[in-house]
């Protein structure tokens, strides 16, 4: 029997689904661990509780109840802890491109997990480093995207972009998205970038509301080493964000270096729903 970790968005529907899943799995002999915050929110004491990061290293699979943001938070806990476990998303949010299991499919999906009737998809991770005077001050992994964006004030930012040491362009925009194929249906899509099939081994550079209309998204090999240099002449509110889960404020002279990580994230699959079915269902794509 697998050891199953459960985490959920702090919302009544997601927490109710988590408790239902925990009871169902326990009744069938599985070891269940739930997040400390989730246990406190629902007031249950009959399950083993751990922090999300500890949970990721103590279980065989992590199930996230909520939307894509909840799954990204779970994925972040897995990759930052150094664990190598698959993540399964149960869709209780809005669009949910990463959370493939619908609420009515929950019991069937859990049965597939404990019976071993699942498979995994590996997804590329980006490694982003913030370098200040030659010293790495921050380093994170991202499944969807790494974004350089302005903060509270409505001002354009300027960035010098280079790939493999070659100058590519000077961007004047609200920001710049470096997205994986997985993240192509997230912020990248909202900013006018293309949708890529998750199996495509590539990354996207997509400007956010560029001042120059000819500054369009570009697709690069996943192996490309991308360097972004914000041209800050005075202290400004500019941030590098990782999957929308973590933000690193940038200072004058900082450099953001992005390359493919040696690690991957494994997404657990229990249905035969394809990427094109998801596009038609979520976006009415091609309808």
N, C-alpha and C positions, 0 to 999 in steps of 0.2 A: 504494500500500500504506500502510495506517495505521501510525503509530508507537504501539505498545502498551506501556503500563506495567503491571507485575505486582506485586502485593503480597499477602502471605499472613499468616495467623495463625501464630505460632511453634509449630506442631504438625506432626508427621511427615506425616500425610495431606495437610494443606494444602500443605506445602512440596513434597511429591512431585508433587501436581497442578500446582503452579506450574512446576516444572522440566519436566514433560511438556508443558505449554502453551507454555513458552518454546521448547523444541526444535521443537514442531510449527509454531509461527508462524515461526521462523527458517528452517525448511526450505522454507517457502513464500514467502520473500522479505520478510517483514515485519520492521521494526525493533523490537527488543524491549529494554526497559529494566526492570531489577528493582531492588527496594530493597536498599540496602547491607546491612541487617540480615539480610534473607532470603538474600542471596548468601553471607554469612558462615556462616549456619546450615547451608546445604546444601553449602558448600565448592566452589562453581562459580566459574570465572573466565572462562568463555567468553561471558558476556553483559555488556553495559554496565550499570553500577550507578550509582545515584544515591540521595540521600536521598528519603524519601517526598514531602516538600514540593517538592523540585526536580523529581522525577519528574512531579508533577502539572502543571508548567508546560512540560514538554518533550515531552509525548506527546499523541496525539489521543483516546485512550480509556484509562481506568484499570480494570483487572480485579482484583477482590479475592477471594481464596480463603479461606473460613472461614464464620463466622456473621454475624449482623447487626452484632455488635460490630466485626468486622473491616471491614465495609462502612462503618459509621459513622466509624471511624478514617480510612478512605480518603476519605470525603466531607469530613471535617474538614480533611484535608490540601488537598483541592481548594479549598474555600471560603476557607480562611485564606490560601492562596497567591494568591488572586485569579484563578485559572484558571477557564475556562469549558469544561470537558470532561465528557463523560458517564462515569458509573461503572457497571460491570457486576459483579454479585455472583454468585459460584459457591458454592452451598450445600454446606458441609462442617461445619456446626455442628448446632444442635438444632432450634429452630423455623424460623428463617430466613424472615421475612416479606419482607425486602428483597432477599435473595439468591435469585433466582428460578431460576437454572440448576442443575440437579441434576448430580451427578458423571458419570453415564453420558451426559449431554447435552453434555459439555464440548467435544468435537471439533466437533459440529454448531454449537454456539454460536460457537466461534472462526472457523469457516468463514463463518458469517453476518456476523461482524464484518469480516473482510477482503474479503468480497464485497459489503458494503454492504446486506445484507438485514436491517437492524435498524431500530428506531424508538426514540424517547425519550419518557419521561414526565417532565414538569416537576413538581417538588415544592416546596412552600412552605418557606421558611426563616424561623426566628425570630431576631431580633437582640435580645440581652440586654445591658444595660449596668448595671454597678454604679456608683452615684454616691455619693460621699462628700463632704459639705459643698459640694455643687454642682459637684464635679469628677468626671469619669468616670475611674475607676481600673481598670476592666476592661470589655472589650467583645468578645463572641463571637457566632458564629452557630450555630444548632442546627437539625438536620433533624427529630429526634424530639421533644425536650422540653427545657425548662429547669425545674429542680426546686430548690426551697428545702427543705432538710432538715436535721435535726439530725445531729450528728456521732457521736462515740464514746459519749457518755452517753445513756442511755435516758430522755430528758425530752421533754415536749411543747414545741413552739415556738408563738409567737403572731405572727400577721401581720395587718396592715391591708391590705385589698385594695380598689383603686379602678380603675375602667374609664372612660376618657375624662373623667377628673377627678371622677367621681361615686363616692362611697363605696358599695361593694358589700356587704362583710361583714368581720367580725372572725373569723379562723380560729384555733382552738386544735386542733392536730393534730401528728402526727409530721412533717408537711411539706405542701407544696402542689406539684402538677404543673401546668405550663402546657404542653400538648401540641398538636402539629399532628395533622391527620388521618393523616399517615404514622405518627406516634408513638402513635396511639390503640391499636395492638395491642402496645405495649411496656409500660412501667411503668404507664401509665394503665390498661391492661386489668387488670393485677394488683391495682391499687388500687380496682377496682370501677367504673371509668369506661366509657363506651360505646365501641363500635367504630364508626368513621366510615370511609366509603369515601374513598380517597385523593384523589378528585377534588373532595371537598367543601371549599369555601373558608371554613374556620372553624378556631377553636382551642378547646381544652378547658381548663377550670379544674377540677382534681380534687384534693380534699383526701386526704391519706394518714392513715388511721385517725383521723378527726376525733373530738374529744371530744363534740361535739354531733351526734347522729345525723341531725338534719334538715339538716346542712350537706352537701349533695349536689353532684355534678358539675354544671357548667353549660357550655353551648355558647355561644360568642361569635363575632361576625363576625371574620374574619381581619384586618380593618382596625383592630380595637380596640387602643387603647393601654392596656396593663395596667401598673399600678404596685403593687409589693409592698413593704410597709414592715415588716420584722421589729421587734417591740416588745421590744428588748433593753434591760434596765435595768442589766445588768452584763455583762462579757465572757462570751461563751458560744461553744460549738462549733456554729456554724450556717454552712452552706455553700450557695452557688448552684452547681449542677452543670449542665453543658451536654452533652447526649447521653451522659452517663456517661463522657465522655472528658476533661473538664476541670473542675476545681473552684476556685471563688473564695471564700475565707473572708470572712465578713461581720463587720463591726464595729458597735458602737452607732451608730445614726443613719444607717446605710447604707440606700439605696433601690435596688431592682432594677426597672429600667424595661424593658418588653418590648413590642416591636411587630414587625409584619411587615417582613422585609428586602426591599429592592429586588431583591436577587439571588434566584435559584432554583437548585436542584440538578437536574441532568438524570440520570435513571436510564436506562441502556440496556436495551432489551428485545429478546430474540431468540426468544421463544416466544409462543404465543397464550394462555398460562395467565392466567385472570382472577383478580380479587381474591376473588371468591366461591369459586372453586376452591381458592385458597390457604387460605381460612378453613375450608373443609370438610376439606382435607387436613391442615392443621396443628392445628386445634382440634376437629376432628370437629363443626364448627358445623352446626347444623340436622340432625344425624344421628339 
